[in-house]
Amino acid sequence: MPPRYTRLTQPLVRDGGELRTASWDEALDRAAAGLRRALDHGKMTGVFSCSKATNELNFAAQKFSRVALRSNNIDSCNRT
């Protein structure tokens, strides 16, 4: 029988290779800082969205990619 996994109920952050519980504010600040570092170093390549998502969600994904990440690279795999 496969192992049972439990749903995460609080955010986790990595400190020195170990995961620890964090507040939502800390987790979101770390995520934003990571995106900022990637942008500053030119390491963001694009966004991949889902063709089964709504038009509104795909629009939001492309808007995020173009405005926040400054990237025109977005694919929604509409070819499937």
ZAZA-819428 format. One record per residue (C-alpha): residue number from 1; x, y, z. Coordinates in steps of 0.02 Angstrom, whole numbers, plus 32768, in hexadecimal, padded with zeros to 4 digits. Layout:
residues N
<nr NUM&px X&py Y&pz Z> $
...
end
This chain:
residues 80
<nr 1&px 8000&py 8000&pz 8000> $
<nr 2&px 8047&py 80AD&pz 7FD2> $
<nr 3&px 8075&py 8124&pz 8060> $
<nr 4&px 7FEE&py 819D&pz 8098> $
<nr 5&px 8015&py 8254&pz 8089> $
<nr 6&px 7FC4&py 82DA&pz 80F1> $
<nr 7&px 7F95&py 8383&pz 80B0> $
<nr 8&px 8002&py 8416&pz 80E2> $
<nr 9&px 7FA4&py 848B&pz 8154> $
<nr 10&px 802D&py 850C&pz 816C> $
<nr 11&px 80BC&py 854D&pz 8101> $
<nr 12&px 8169&py 8502&pz 810D> $
<nr 13&px 820E&py 855B&pz 80E8> $
<nr 14&px 82BB&py 8512&pz 80D4> $
<nr 15&px 8344&py 8549&pz 814D> $
<nr 16&px 83EE&py 84F8&pz 8138> $
<nr 17&px 83A4&py 8468&pz 80D5> $
<nr 18&px 831D&py 8443&pz 8156> $
<nr 19&px 8264&py 846D&pz 8147> $
<nr 20&px 8212&py 84CB&pz 81D4> $
<nr 21&px 8166&py 8515&pz 81F4> $
<nr 22&px 8155&py 85CE&pz 81C9> $
<nr 23&px 80D0&py 8654&pz 81CB> $
<nr 24&px 8076&py 867C&pz 8129> $
<nr 25&px 80C7&py 8729&pz 8128> $
<nr 26&px 8176&py 86DE&pz 8134> $
<nr 27&px 8151&py 865B&pz 80AF> $
<nr 28&px 810A&py 86DB&pz 8036> $
<nr 29&px 819A&py 8752&pz 8057> $
<nr 30&px 8216&py 86C7&pz 8030> $
<nr 31&px 81B9&py 8699&pz 7F90> $
<nr 32&px 81B8&py 874F&pz 7F58> $
<nr 33&px 8271&py 8761&pz 7F81> $
<nr 34&px 8299&py 86C5&pz 7F1C> $
<nr 35&px 823A&py 8707&pz 7E85> $
<nr 36&px 8291&py 87AF&pz 7E98> $
<nr 37&px 833D&py 875B&pz 7E9C> $
<nr 38&px 8314&py 86F4&pz 7E02> $
<nr 39&px 82DB&py 8790&pz 7DA6> $
<nr 40&px 8376&py 87F1&pz 7DD8> $
<nr 41&px 83E6&py 8766&pz 7D98> $
<nr 42&px 8383&py 874A&pz 7CF8> $
<nr 43&px 835A&py 8696&pz 7D24> $
<nr 44&px 829F&py 8699&pz 7D07> $
<nr 45&px 8273&py 8644&pz 7C65> $
<nr 46&px 81B6&py 8644&pz 7C5F> $
<nr 47&px 8112&py 85FC&pz 7C9A> $
<nr 48&px 80B4&py 855F&pz 7C6B> $
<nr 49&px 7FF7&py 8562&pz 7C7E> $
<nr 50&px 7F73&py 84DE&pz 7C5F> $
<nr 51&px 7F02&py 84D7&pz 7BC7> $
<nr 52&px 7E77&py 8493&pz 7C36> $
<nr 53&px 7E7A&py 8530&pz 7CA1> $
<nr 54&px 7DFC&py 85BA&pz 7C82> $
<nr 55&px 7E23&py 8647&pz 7C09> $
<nr 56&px 7E27&py 86BC&pz 7C9E> $
<nr 57&px 7EAA&py 8654&pz 7CF8> $
<nr 58&px 7F15&py 8646&pz 7C5C> $
<nr 59&px 7F05&py 8702&pz 7C43> $
<nr 60&px 7F3E&py 871F&pz 7CF7> $
<nr 61&px 7FD3&py 86A9&pz 7CDC> $
<nr 62&px 800B&py 8703&pz 7C3F> $
<nr 63&px 7FF4&py 87AC&pz 7C93> $
<nr 64&px 805D&py 8771&pz 7D27> $
<nr 65&px 80E4&py 8731&pz 7CB2> $
<nr 66&px 80EB&py 87D0&pz 7C4C> $
<nr 67&px 80D8&py 8852&pz 7CD6> $
<nr 68&px 8121&py 8805&pz 7D74> $
<nr 69&px 81A5&py 8793&pz 7D28> $
<nr 70&px 81C9&py 8801&pz 7C90> $
<nr 71&px 81C4&py 8769&pz 7C1F> $
<nr 72&px 8163&py 874A&pz 7B7F> $
<nr 73&px 817F&py 868F&pz 7B91> $
<nr 74&px 80DA&py 863E&pz 7BBE> $
<nr 75&px 808D&py 859E&pz 7B7F> $
<nr 76&px 7FE1&py 855D&pz 7BA5> $
<nr 77&px 7FF3&py 84B8&pz 7B44> $
<nr 78&px 7F59&py 84DD&pz 7ADD> $
<nr 79&px 7F99&py 8466&pz 7A59> $
<nr 80&px 7F54&py 83CF&pz 7AB7> $
end
